[in-house]
């Protein structure tokens, strides 16, 4: 299942639940809203966590820094001094 169909399925489910929530008792409606909020928050958290790494790697690549250069900077050997 691709990401777009997963989002569409969850959106349809939330809309369906939202249309039937008026018929539920208050406590059940509150619990369902709380569960829906938590599920959506967790999905967004995972997507943004992955997106954070993509942005970080993209920034490093955009700066033109290579992995061996970054490793040498982190290990303390650094680039040779300028003449």
ZITALIN-V712420 format. One record per backbone hydrogen bond with DSSP energy under -0.5 kcal/mol. CO is the residue of the C=O (numbers start at 1). NH is the residue of the N-H. E is the energy in kcal/mol with one decimal. If there is no record, write none. Layout:
CO;NH;E, CO;NH;E
//
This chain:
2;6;-1.8, 3;7;-2.5, 4;8;-2.3, 5;9;-2.4, 6;10;-2.4, 7;11;-2.5, 8;12;-2.5, 9;13;-2.1, 10;14;-2.4, 11;15;-2.4, 12;16;-2.3, 13;17;-2.5, 14;18;-2.6, 15;19;-1.7, 16;20;-1.0, 17;20;-0.6, 17;21;-0.7, 20;23;-1.1, 21;24;-1.2, 25;29;-2.6, 26;30;-2.4, 27;31;-2.5, 28;32;-2.5, 29;33;-2.3, 30;34;-2.5, 31;35;-2.4, 32;36;-2.5, 33;37;-2.6, 34;38;-2.4, 35;39;-2.6, 36;40;-2.5, 37;41;-2.4, 38;42;-2.3, 39;43;-2.1, 40;44;-2.5, 41;45;-2.2, 42;46;-2.1, 43;47;-2.2, 44;48;-2.7, 45;49;-2.0, 46;50;-2.0, 47;51;-2.3, 48;52;-2.2, 49;53;-1.3, 50;54;-1.7, 51;55;-2.5, 52;56;-2.3, 53;57;-2.6, 54;58;-2.4, 55;59;-2.3, 56;60;-2.0, 57;61;-2.5, 58;62;-2.6, 59;63;-1.7, 60;65;-1.7, 61;64;-1.2, 66;70;-2.4, 67;71;-2.6, 68;72;-2.3, 69;73;-2.0, 70;74;-2.2, 71;75;-2.0, 72;76;-0.7, 72;77;-1.2, 72;78;-1.7
//
